[in-house]
Amino acid sequence: MLAPFGLSAVVTQWQFAPIVTVLVALFAGLYLWGVVRVARRHPQRPWAAWRTGMFMGGLAVIVIATQSGIGAYDDLLFWDHMVQHLMLIMVAPPLLIFGQPITLLMHASRNPLHTWTKRVVRSKVASFLTWPVFGVIAYTVAVAGAHLTSLATTVEQNETLHNTEHAVFLIVGYLFFLPLLGTEPIRWRLSYPVRFVTLVLIMPVDTFTGIVLGNGGHGTPGLPTGPRPAWAPSPIADLHAGGAVMWVAGDGLMFGLMMLVFLMWSMDDRSAVSGHGWFESARKASLASLVASHQPAEAQAQPGAAGAEAGAEAAAGGSPAGVTSARWSDRGGVDDDEHLAAYNAFLARLHQGPGNGRPS
């Protein structure tokens, strides 16, 4: 029998989950490999330490939710089960997203891995999975379906389904919050008002689920069953406490994320007003022209459909003529290696002077 639940039990009552441990260690190792690779390639601009801390914090939340006392008591206390769900769907995913693992992989890798990653991120499957509408539907189905249908009772009685539910909550949370909080090179670029409104519209899902559970009685899906220790609350009281956790804590976390989006919105507008946004755009445009001028003559004079396609892409705001898509940044400019190579070539042409047929 487990000891009475409390803060000390969360710290001391740990359970070992081999699959979770292996996956967390794998992702942590790959992420740190990327950080080291970026530091070696760009020693003057290493990967931001706060992003590394965010990603590792997200992994730590997963470990705490599944292997600490919170995971040890999730089969016994329904309200602890709800705390675990909120950690997996609303706390860990935003932390992982702010770590920008996809961007880190693209910066740390070279071809063919770099090109393959870009193709996967921009594929139809990835675009559908990160589609905000799909994220809203998946979040609604996951929260309501896991707590208000017979699935809640089935999961409680099957440990394999219970563990699968944890993975589903984590994946759904990541896919839902990615276009709202992240800056990864996915297809969708939402304006800040749309992000804010989306979070406002999804909040009633947590509220409704919490209210239904908070007013449930015998026969409510997910009602705790089986033997209970003397210190544990009654099944009905436990169910109502779980509903309160979903309502109060769920809405509180969602409100905090809304304020975070509002802060990001205000900082972005402040950058645009201060002129930094215009300066960065002008810098990218200038360097893009420099890169285009650095291309070999045969590439710049490429006739036919390929040249027309390159010109059309440049006119549409894409990469300039002669610059392949694999080398063109998803954020609207060339990458740092491209900048450096173009600038060095430009200095070399200036050094050669007009005697060699080069512009002075």
N, C-alpha and C positions, 0 to 999 in steps of 0.2 A: 504494500500500500504506500502511496506517495504521501509525503509530509504535507501539512497545510500549505496552500499556495501563498506565495508572497515574494518580495524582492529577493530575499535570501535564496528561495527555491529557484528563482530564475537564474541566479548566478551559480548555484551548486548542482542542480538537477539537470545534468547534461546527458544527452543520448547521441549515439554515434550513427550518422547516416552516411554510409560509404559513397553512394552515388553523388550526393550533394558535396561531400568533401572533395571527391576527385574532380568534379566539374568546376568547383570554385577554385581549386588549386590550379587547374588547367587554364582557366580564363585569367587568373591573376598572373600566372607565368607568362602567357602570351602578351598580356598588356604591358608588363614590365619589359619584355623583350622589345616591344615597339618603342617604349620610352627610351631605352638604351640606343636603339638604332637611330632614332631621330636626333638624340644628343650627339651621336657620332657624325651624322651627316650634316647637321646644322648646329655646331657648337656654340655659335653666337645666339641662337634662338632655340633653346631646348624646349621640349614639351612642358606645358604649364604644370607646375607642381599641384596646383589646386584641382586641376582636372584628374590627375592621378589619385589624389585624395578622395575625390567624389566617387570615382569608380570603385576604389577599394572599400569605401564606405558602403556602397551598394551591395558589394559582395558580403561584407560583414553583417549587414541587415539580413541577408538571406540565411547566413549561418545562424544568427541569433534566433530568427523566426522558426527555424526547423530543428535546431539541435540543442538550444538552450532549454531552460525550464519552460519557456513558452511553447516549444515543440513537445516537450515531455508531458505537458498537461493538456494538450489540445484534444485528446480523446476523452478527457474526463470533464473539463469545464467548457461549456459552450461559449461563454463570453471570452475566454482565453483563445478559443478557436477563432473568434471574430477579430481579436487583436492580431492574430497571426495572419489572417487574410488581408487586413489593411496594410500590414507591413509589406506583404508580398505584391500587392497590386497598386499601392499608392505611395510607398516610401522608397523601396528598393529601385523600381524602374526609373523615377526621375534622377536619382543619384547616378545610375548607370548611364543614362542619357547625357547628363552633363559631363561625364567622362569622355564622350565622343570616341568610342572604340573604333567605329568605322573610319572616321577621319584619320585616327592614329594609324590604322592599318594601311591606309593609302599613302600616308606620308612615310611610313617605315619600309614599305615594300617596293620592289622593283618588278618590272615585267618578267614573266607573264602574270604574276600574282596581282600586280597593280591594275592591269587592264581587266583581268577576270573579276576583280572586286567591283570595279566601276560598272561592268556589264551586269553583274548580279544586282547591284543596288538600283540600277535603272531598268531592270527587267520588268515585264508585265506582272509577274507574280509579286515581286517586291513592291511595285507601285500599288497593286491592289491591297496588299496586306498593310501598307502604311497610309492608305486612303483614309482621311478623317472620318468619312461616313462609315466605313467598315469598322474603324476603331470605336466609334460611338455604339454601334450595334453590338460588337463583341463585348464591350464593357458592360452594357446593359444586360445581355444574355448571361454573362459570367456571374454578375452580382446577384441578379434576380433568380436565375436558374439554379444557382448553387445553394440558395437559402430559402426560396419560397416554393420549391417543387419537391416532388418525391425523391429527386436526386440527392437532396440533403440527407435524407435517411439512409439511402443506399451507400453514400460515401462514408457515413459514420460507421457502417458495418463492414466496410471493405477497405483494408489498409492500402492495397494497391491503388484503388481509385482515389483514396485520400491523398496519397503522394502525387498522383497524376494531377489532381486538382490544384495542388501547390504550384506545379509547373505551368499549368494553364493560366492561373492568376498572374504569375510573373510575366509570362509572354504577352498576355492581353494587356497588362498594364504598360509594358514597354511599347507595344504597337500603338496604343491609344495616345500616350503622352509624347511619343517621338515627334510628330509634326507640330505639336503644341509647344513643347519646351526645347526641342533640340535644334541644332544647326547642322545636322549631318547632310551629306549631298544626296538626299532623296529627291524624288520628283516634286513633292508638294512643298510649296512655299506659302504659308498662310500669313495674312496680315495680323497684326496684334489685336485689332478689334474682333476678328473672327476667332482667334484663339481664346480670347476672354469670354466671348459669348458661348463658345462650345463648352467651356468649363461650367459656366452658369447653367446651361441646359442639362448637363449631365448630373449636376448635384442632386436633383430630385430622385434619381435612382437610389442613391444611398439613403436619402430621407425616407422614401416610401418603404424600402426594405426594412429599415430600422423601426419604423412605426408599426408595420405588420408584425414583426417579431416581438416588439415590445408589448403588443396587445394580444399575443397568441396564447393559446391554452392547450389542453390535451388534444392530440391529433394534429398539431402543427408540425410540418416537416422539420426535421432536424432536432426535435425535442430530445434532450438527453435521456437515454435508457440504460438499463443495466445497474449493477450494484454501485453504490456511491459511499464514500467514507463519511463519517459523522460530521466532519468539519465542512463538507461541501454543501452549497445551497441546494434547495429543492430543485427539481427539474424545471418547474415553472419559473421560479425566481432566477434560475440560471439563464433560461430563455429570454426573459425580460431584460436581464443585464446585458446579454449579447445584443439585443435590439438597441439598447441605449448606446452601446459602444459603436455600432454601425451608424446610428443616427448622429450622435454628438461628435465622436472622433472622426467619422468619415466626412461629415460636413466641415468640420474644423480643418482637416487636412486639405480638402478641396478649396476651401476659402484661402488658406495659406498659399496654395499654388496659383490661385487667381491673383492674389496680391503680388506674387513673384512675376507673373506675366505682365501685370500693370507696371511693375518696376522696370522690367526689361523694355517695355514700350516707352516709358518716359526717358530712359537712358538713351535709347535709340533716337528719339526725337531730339534730345539735347545734342547728340553728336551731329545730327543733320543741321541743326540751327547754328552750331558753332563753326560750321564749315569743314569739319574733319571729313564728313561724308563726301563733300564735293572734292576735297583735296585728294582723297583716296581714289575716287573715280577718275580724276584727271591723271593721277600717277599711273593707274592701270592702263588707261588709254594710251598714254605716252609710251610706256614700256611695251604695250602690245604692238604699236607701230614699229618700235625698235626691233622687236622679235621678227616681225614680218619682213623688215628690210634686211635682216640678217640671214634669211633663207637663201639657199643657192639660187642662181639665176634661172636654172631649168625648172625649179619648183615654183618660182614666182611667175614664170611665163608659161605655166602648164596650160595647154589649150583644152578645148573640149568640155565635156560634161563635168569632169573633176574640177577644173578651174571655175566653172560657173557655180558649181555647188559650193566651193570654198568661198567665193565672193558673196553668194547668197547668205551663207552662214555668218560671215562677218557683218553683212548689212543688217542681219537680224539680231545682232548683239552677241553672236557666238564667237568662236575662235577666228582669228584673222586668216587670210589666205596663206596656205603653206604650212600652217601649224596644225598638226594632227589632233584629233579629239582626245587621244590618250594623254597628250601633253597639255591640254587646256584645262585650267582649273574649273571646277564646278561652281565656283563662286563668282565667275565672270572675269577672270584674268589668268595670266600665265603664272606658273609656280616660280619659286625662288631660284631653282636651278636654271630655269629658262631666263629669268631676269639677269642672273650673273653672266651666263654665256653670251647673251645679246649685248650686254654692256661692255664686256671685255672685247667682243668683236668690233663694237663701235669705236672703242679707244684704239684698237689696232688699225682700223681704217684711217682714223685721224692721224695716227703716227706715220703711216705710209706716205701721206701727203698727195698732192696732185700729180707728182711725177710718175706715179704708177697707174694713173688713170682713176684714182680714187678721189672722192670729194675731200677737200681739206676741211 
